[in-house]
Amino acid sequence: MPDRRETDVVLIGAHVRDDDPVATAAELDAGCVQLFLADPQGWKKPVPRADADALVASGLGIYAHAPYLVNVASTNNRIRIPSRNMIAQHAAAAAGLGARALIVHGGHVGDGDDIAVGIENWRKTFERATFPVKILVENTAGGENACARTLDGLAMLWDAIGGYDVGLCLDTCHAWAAGEDLETVVERVRAITGRVDLVHANSSRDAQGSARDRHAGFASGTIPPELIAHVVREAGSDAVVETPAESQAQDIAFLRAALAG
């Protein structure tokens, strides 16, 4: 297993799609893993994992990612209400694994809808429920109706939910796609939220400002790898690479060396 010291406090790992996250983490030399607890493209609730005891005993930092369909900002009751239920179900399952947090995308409203309604729907989510693990809202890459794509949108969202027990996941590919300057993004995000709890350390297949969410490995992407490491260093939080499986070991090694240097 990887050295738990990592960079003293920061764990570096990967989103793993393998049926055996503990073994995959060892292969990647990862200090933490992120995983889905159910079909990321479906509404089914998580079921108990056969490897739950092994995950808990592994000493790995564990993060869970909510399915992509979850959108509590939606003005559509048939999306918003199941999304709230899904967050509760996945948070409970994540807590059973000793997870550090559940990551949820910032969501969006429909064409012609007022984004303020989506922001209010987020507030109601935390007003009406508490969760057994911290919920981390993740910034998103594109969409004019997105709640957490721009920093102005993020500021509106945090005005509504920042008083609750909620955290932030900063995705470098998404910020790049939204046109943000990665040299200063951590400082500017922290001025809004007061925190960055996790970094999704990803490069992009596309140019800055593309609004396209297509991850790439550090060596082949359009974001200078040193800039990704800079974001992780500035954030001072755990980092998860969501890059293609074939590049994850190399990307983790690069981050660990960059942060240790």
JODALIN-V710403 format. One record per residue. N is the residue number from 1. RES is the residue in one letter. PHI is phi in whole degrees, 0 to 359 (none if undefined). BURIAL is # if it has 9 or more other ideal C-beta (glycine too) atoms within 8 Angstrom, else .. D_CENTER is the distance of its C-alpha to the mean C-alpha in whole Angstrom. Layout:
n=N res=RES phi=PHI burial=BURIAL d_center=D_CENTER
n=N res=RES phi=PHI burial=BURIAL d_center=D_CENTER
This chain:
n=1 res=M phi=none burial=. d_center=23
n=2 res=P phi=291 burial=# d_center=22
n=3 res=D phi=294 burial=. d_center=23
n=4 res=R phi=293 burial=. d_center=21
n=5 res=R phi=292 burial=. d_center=22
n=6 res=E phi=42 burial=# d_center=20
n=7 res=T phi=252 burial=# d_center=20
n=8 res=D phi=79 burial=. d_center=22
n=9 res=V phi=236 burial=. d_center=19
n=10 res=V phi=265 burial=# d_center=16
n=11 res=L phi=262 burial=# d_center=14
n=12 res=I phi=241 burial=# d_center=13
n=13 res=G phi=204 burial=# d_center=12
n=14 res=A phi=213 burial=# d_center=11
n=15 res=H phi=283 burial=# d_center=10
n=16 res=V phi=249 burial=# d_center=13
n=17 res=R phi=252 burial=. d_center=15
n=18 res=D phi=282 burial=. d_center=18
n=19 res=D phi=288 burial=. d_center=20
n=20 res=D phi=233 burial=. d_center=21
n=21 res=P phi=300 burial=# d_center=17
n=22 res=V phi=294 burial=# d_center=20
n=23 res=A phi=294 burial=. d_center=22
n=24 res=T phi=296 burial=# d_center=19
n=25 res=A phi=299 burial=# d_center=18
n=26 res=A phi=296 burial=# d_center=22
n=27 res=E phi=296 burial=. d_center=22
n=28 res=L phi=272 burial=# d_center=19
n=29 res=D phi=59 burial=# d_center=20
n=30 res=A phi=265 burial=# d_center=17
n=31 res=G phi=269 burial=# d_center=16
n=32 res=C phi=213 burial=# d_center=13
n=33 res=V phi=227 burial=# d_center=12
n=34 res=Q phi=241 burial=# d_center=9
n=35 res=L phi=211 burial=# d_center=11
n=36 res=F phi=277 burial=. d_center=11
n=37 res=L phi=257 burial=# d_center=14
n=38 res=A phi=198 burial=# d_center=16
n=39 res=D phi=305 burial=. d_center=17
n=40 res=P phi=292 burial=. d_center=14
n=41 res=Q phi=252 burial=. d_center=16
n=42 res=G phi=228 burial=. d_center=18
n=43 res=W phi=253 burial=. d_center=19
n=44 res=K phi=291 burial=. d_center=20
n=45 res=K phi=285 burial=. d_center=20
n=46 res=P phi=297 burial=# d_center=18
n=47 res=V phi=244 burial=. d_center=22
n=48 res=P phi=304 burial=. d_center=22
n=49 res=R phi=269 burial=. d_center=21
n=50 res=A phi=294 burial=. d_center=25
n=51 res=D phi=261 burial=# d_center=23
n=52 res=A phi=303 burial=# d_center=21
n=53 res=D phi=297 burial=. d_center=24
n=54 res=A phi=294 burial=. d_center=23
n=55 res=L phi=296 burial=# d_center=20
n=56 res=V phi=298 burial=. d_center=21
n=57 res=A phi=281 burial=. d_center=23
n=58 res=S phi=290 burial=# d_center=21
n=59 res=G phi=80 burial=. d_center=20
n=60 res=L phi=288 burial=# d_center=17
n=61 res=G phi=287 burial=# d_center=14
n=62 res=I phi=243 burial=# d_center=12
n=63 res=Y phi=236 burial=# d_center=9
n=64 res=A phi=249 burial=# d_center=9
n=65 res=H phi=245 burial=# d_center=7
n=66 res=A phi=292 burial=# d_center=9
n=67 res=P phi=303 burial=# d_center=11
n=68 res=Y phi=294 burial=. d_center=11
n=69 res=L phi=287 burial=# d_center=15
n=70 res=V phi=298 burial=# d_center=13
n=71 res=N phi=208 burial=# d_center=14
n=72 res=V phi=286 burial=# d_center=16
n=73 res=A phi=282 burial=# d_center=17
n=74 res=S phi=303 burial=# d_center=19
n=75 res=T phi=274 burial=# d_center=23
n=76 res=N phi=270 burial=. d_center=24
n=77 res=N phi=303 burial=. d_center=25
n=78 res=R phi=284 burial=. d_center=24
n=79 res=I phi=253 burial=# d_center=21
n=80 res=R phi=296 burial=# d_center=20
n=81 res=I phi=293 burial=. d_center=22
n=82 res=P phi=299 burial=# d_center=20
n=83 res=S phi=294 burial=# d_center=17
n=84 res=R phi=298 burial=# d_center=17
n=85 res=N phi=298 burial=. d_center=19
n=86 res=M phi=296 burial=# d_center=16
n=87 res=I phi=299 burial=# d_center=14
n=88 res=A phi=298 burial=# d_center=17
n=89 res=Q phi=295 burial=# d_center=18
n=90 res=H phi=288 burial=# d_center=14
n=91 res=A phi=296 burial=# d_center=14
n=92 res=A phi=296 burial=# d_center=18
n=93 res=A phi=294 burial=# d_center=17
n=94 res=A phi=296 burial=# d_center=14
n=95 res=A phi=299 burial=# d_center=17
n=96 res=G phi=295 burial=. d_center=19
n=97 res=L phi=261 burial=# d_center=17
n=98 res=G phi=71 burial=. d_center=17
n=99 res=A phi=294 burial=# d_center=13
n=100 res=R phi=282 burial=# d_center=12
n=101 res=A phi=189 burial=# d_center=9
n=102 res=L phi=243 burial=# d_center=8
n=103 res=I phi=266 burial=# d_center=5
n=104 res=V phi=229 burial=# d_center=7
n=105 res=H phi=295 burial=# d_center=7
n=106 res=G phi=295 burial=# d_center=10
n=107 res=G phi=78 burial=# d_center=13
n=108 res=H phi=202 burial=# d_center=16
n=109 res=V phi=257 burial=# d_center=20
n=110 res=G phi=280 burial=# d_center=23
n=111 res=D phi=304 burial=. d_center=25
n=112 res=G phi=87 burial=. d_center=27
n=113 res=D phi=277 burial=# d_center=26
n=114 res=D phi=279 burial=. d_center=25
n=115 res=I phi=299 burial=# d_center=22
n=116 res=A phi=299 burial=. d_center=23
n=117 res=V phi=292 burial=# d_center=23
n=118 res=G phi=297 burial=# d_center=20
n=119 res=I phi=298 burial=# d_center=19
n=120 res=E phi=295 burial=# d_center=21
n=121 res=N phi=296 burial=# d_center=20
n=122 res=W phi=298 burial=# d_center=17
n=123 res=R phi=301 burial=# d_center=19
n=124 res=K phi=297 burial=. d_center=21
n=125 res=T phi=302 burial=# d_center=18
n=126 res=F phi=277 burial=# d_center=18
n=127 res=E phi=293 burial=. d_center=22
n=128 res=R phi=264 burial=. d_center=23
n=129 res=A phi=209 burial=# d_center=21
n=130 res=T phi=244 burial=. d_center=19
n=131 res=F phi=234 burial=# d_center=17
n=132 res=P phi=283 burial=. d_center=17
n=133 res=V phi=229 burial=# d_center=14
n=134 res=K phi=291 burial=# d_center=12
n=135 res=I phi=267 burial=# d_center=10
n=136 res=L phi=253 burial=# d_center=7
n=137 res=V phi=276 burial=# d_center=7
n=138 res=E phi=259 burial=# d_center=5
n=139 res=N phi=295 burial=# d_center=8
n=140 res=T phi=242 burial=# d_center=10
n=141 res=A phi=271 burial=# d_center=12
n=142 res=G phi=214 burial=# d_center=15
n=143 res=G phi=100 burial=# d_center=18
n=144 res=E phi=293 burial=. d_center=20
n=145 res=N phi=260 burial=# d_center=19
n=146 res=A phi=281 burial=# d_center=16
n=147 res=C phi=278 burial=# d_center=15
n=148 res=A phi=227 burial=# d_center=12
n=149 res=R phi=273 burial=# d_center=13
n=150 res=T phi=263 burial=. d_center=16
n=151 res=L phi=290 burial=# d_center=16
n=152 res=D phi=297 burial=. d_center=19
n=153 res=G phi=296 burial=# d_center=17
n=154 res=L phi=298 burial=# d_center=15
n=155 res=A phi=296 burial=# d_center=18
n=156 res=M phi=299 burial=# d_center=19
n=157 res=L phi=296 burial=# d_center=16
n=158 res=W phi=289 burial=# d_center=16
n=159 res=D phi=301 burial=. d_center=20
n=160 res=A phi=272 burial=# d_center=20
n=161 res=I phi=243 burial=# d_center=17
n=162 res=G phi=297 burial=# d_center=17
n=163 res=G phi=280 burial=. d_center=20
n=164 res=Y phi=265 burial=. d_center=18
n=165 res=D phi=277 burial=. d_center=16
n=166 res=V phi=227 burial=# d_center=13
n=167 res=G phi=235 burial=# d_center=10
n=168 res=L phi=233 burial=# d_center=8
n=169 res=C phi=251 burial=# d_center=5
n=170 res=L phi=257 burial=# d_center=7
n=171 res=D phi=262 burial=# d_center=7
n=172 res=T phi=291 burial=# d_center=10
n=173 res=C phi=296 burial=# d_center=11
n=174 res=H phi=295 burial=# d_center=10
n=175 res=A phi=296 burial=# d_center=12
n=176 res=W phi=299 burial=# d_center=15
n=177 res=A phi=296 burial=# d_center=15
n=178 res=A phi=278 burial=# d_center=16
n=179 res=G phi=89 burial=. d_center=18
n=180 res=E phi=282 burial=# d_center=17
n=181 res=D phi=277 burial=. d_center=19
n=182 res=L phi=288 burial=# d_center=17
n=183 res=E phi=297 burial=. d_center=19
n=184 res=T phi=241 burial=. d_center=19
n=185 res=V phi=295 burial=# d_center=16
n=186 res=V phi=296 burial=# d_center=15
n=187 res=E phi=300 burial=. d_center=18
n=188 res=R phi=287 burial=# d_center=18
n=189 res=V phi=293 burial=# d_center=15
n=190 res=R phi=295 burial=# d_center=16
n=191 res=A phi=296 burial=. d_center=19
n=192 res=I phi=270 burial=# d_center=18
n=193 res=T phi=262 burial=# d_center=15
n=194 res=G phi=80 burial=. d_center=17
n=195 res=R phi=195 burial=. d_center=14
n=196 res=V phi=224 burial=# d_center=11
n=197 res=D phi=268 burial=# d_center=9
n=198 res=L phi=202 burial=# d_center=7
n=199 res=V phi=248 burial=# d_center=7
n=200 res=H phi=272 burial=# d_center=6
n=201 res=A phi=269 burial=# d_center=9
n=202 res=N phi=231 burial=# d_center=11
n=203 res=S phi=270 burial=# d_center=14
n=204 res=S phi=231 burial=# d_center=16
n=205 res=R phi=277 burial=# d_center=19
n=206 res=D phi=237 burial=. d_center=20
n=207 res=A phi=287 burial=. d_center=21
n=208 res=Q phi=302 burial=. d_center=20
n=209 res=G phi=83 burial=. d_center=20
n=210 res=S phi=288 burial=. d_center=20
n=211 res=A phi=65 burial=. d_center=17
n=212 res=R phi=252 burial=# d_center=17
n=213 res=D phi=259 burial=# d_center=13
n=214 res=R phi=229 burial=. d_center=15
n=215 res=H phi=286 burial=# d_center=13
n=216 res=A phi=217 burial=# d_center=16
n=217 res=G phi=292 burial=# d_center=17
n=218 res=F phi=301 burial=# d_center=18
n=219 res=A phi=289 burial=. d_center=21
n=220 res=S phi=252 burial=. d_center=22
n=221 res=G phi=275 burial=# d_center=19
n=222 res=T phi=269 burial=# d_center=20
n=223 res=I phi=269 burial=# d_center=18
n=224 res=P phi=304 burial=. d_center=20
n=225 res=P phi=306 burial=# d_center=19
n=226 res=E phi=297 burial=. d_center=20
n=227 res=L phi=287 burial=# d_center=18
n=228 res=I phi=296 burial=# d_center=15
n=229 res=A phi=298 burial=# d_center=16
n=230 res=H phi=300 burial=# d_center=18
n=231 res=V phi=298 burial=# d_center=14
n=232 res=V phi=297 burial=# d_center=13
n=233 res=R phi=297 burial=# d_center=17
n=234 res=E phi=294 burial=. d_center=17
n=235 res=A phi=290 burial=# d_center=14
n=236 res=G phi=66 burial=. d_center=15
n=237 res=S phi=241 burial=# d_center=12
n=238 res=D phi=302 burial=# d_center=11
n=239 res=A phi=227 burial=# d_center=9
n=240 res=V phi=237 burial=# d_center=8
n=241 res=V phi=271 burial=# d_center=10
n=242 res=E phi=246 burial=# d_center=9
n=243 res=T phi=276 burial=# d_center=13
n=244 res=P phi=306 burial=. d_center=16
n=245 res=A phi=306 burial=. d_center=17
n=246 res=E phi=289 burial=. d_center=20
n=247 res=S phi=252 burial=# d_center=19
n=248 res=Q phi=296 burial=# d_center=16
n=249 res=A phi=299 burial=# d_center=19
n=250 res=Q phi=295 burial=# d_center=20
n=251 res=D phi=293 burial=# d_center=17
n=252 res=I phi=297 burial=# d_center=16
n=253 res=A phi=298 burial=# d_center=20
n=254 res=F phi=298 burial=# d_center=20
n=255 res=L phi=298 burial=# d_center=17
n=256 res=R phi=298 burial=# d_center=19
n=257 res=A phi=292 burial=. d_center=22
n=258 res=A phi=295 burial=# d_center=21
n=259 res=L phi=284 burial=# d_center=20
n=260 res=A phi=278 burial=. d_center=23
n=261 res=G phi=282 burial=. d_center=25
